Amino acid sequence: MENSHTPIENGDNGSINDGKNIAIIAYLTIIGLIIAFVLNNEKRNDFATFHIRQSLGIFLTLFVAGLFRYIPFIGWILSLVVVIAMAILWIIGIINAANGNKKPVPFLGEYYNNLFSGI
């Protein structure tokens, strides 16, 4: 009997299951991202690497959004909008990692994947 919750387009389930814990850890603060990077450095897993790239992009975008606060008048509003958007993308990313889906986060996920392809 086939499991209907198995993501077919994501490739080998063994590699997804092997990398799922590292992928979830990557979304747990910047410390989790560093830990996931170190854990994945030994035995590279495509699924974990994909989610490390997504998480790194989200955290770097949050860092840049923090710098927006210093723009007079509209900076704090712009920063708040970006922080809320990144929180939503973070939730989507961690849900995808937990469910074993190798789906980029909306809007910026493909960009993050291409930008950090060297990781």
N, C-alpha and C positions, 0 to 999 in steps of 0.2 A: 504494500500500500504506500503510495507516494505522499509525502508530507507537503501540503499545500503552502506552508509557511517558509519553505526552503527557497531562498533567492537563487533562481536559475541563472540569471545573467551575470552573477558574480564569480563564476569560476568554481574552483575546487573547494568543496565544503571543509575538507581537512585543514586547508590553509586558513580558511576563515575562522574555524573553531580554534586553531592554534593562536591566531592573532587577535581574537576578540578581547581578551583581557587587557592586552597591551593597548588596543584601540580605545577601550573605555578609559583606561588610566590616562591616556593622552589628553582627554578633555577635563581632567580634574586639576584645575589651576595650572599655573606655569610650572610648579614643582612636578606635578603629574606628567606634564609634557616632557620635561627633562628626563624623568625616570623612564617613561615610555621610549624615548629616543635611545637611552642607554641599553634598555632591555632588548630593543629591536636591533641594536647594532651588532650583537653577537650572531644571531641567526635571523637574517632578514626575512620578514613576512610581508608579502604584498598588501594584504588587507590592513595590517597594522601601520605600514608605511603610508598608505593612502590616508588613513585617519590622523596620523601624526601631521601630515601636510595640511589637512583641513583645520586641525586645531591650532597649528602654528599661525596660519593665516588669520584665524579669528582673533587670537591673542595679540598679534601685531597690529591688526586693525583697531582693536580696543586701545592699544597703547597710543596710536596716532590720534584716536578720538579724544584721548585724555589731553593731548596737546591743543586741541581745538578750544578748550576752555579759556585759553589765554587770548583768544581773538575778542576784541571789544564788542560789546552789544549782542551779537548773534552767536558768539562762540559757545556759550554754555548750552544754548538750545540745540545747536548743531551737534555738540558732544553728546547731549542726552539722547537725541534721535539715533545716533550711531550706536551708542551703548545699548539701547533697547533693541535695535535691529540685530546686533551681535549676540545679545542674550537669546533671542529667538533662534538664530543660526546655531548657537552653541547647543541649545536643547535639541534641535533637529539633528545635529551631528552626533550627539551622544545617544540618541534614540536609534539612529542608523547603525552606529557601532554595536549597540546592545542587541539589535535585531539581526546582525550579520549582513547588513546591506552596504554595498560599496557604492553609495550614491553621493555625489558632491552636494554640499549645502547650496541652497538656491542663490542665484545671482553671482556670487563670488567664488563658488567652489571650484569650477573649472579653472579660473584664473589662479587660485591658490595652488591647484595641482600642477599647473604649468610653471608657475613661478618657483615652486620648491621641488622641481623634478629631480634636482641633484641630491635630495635627501633620500 
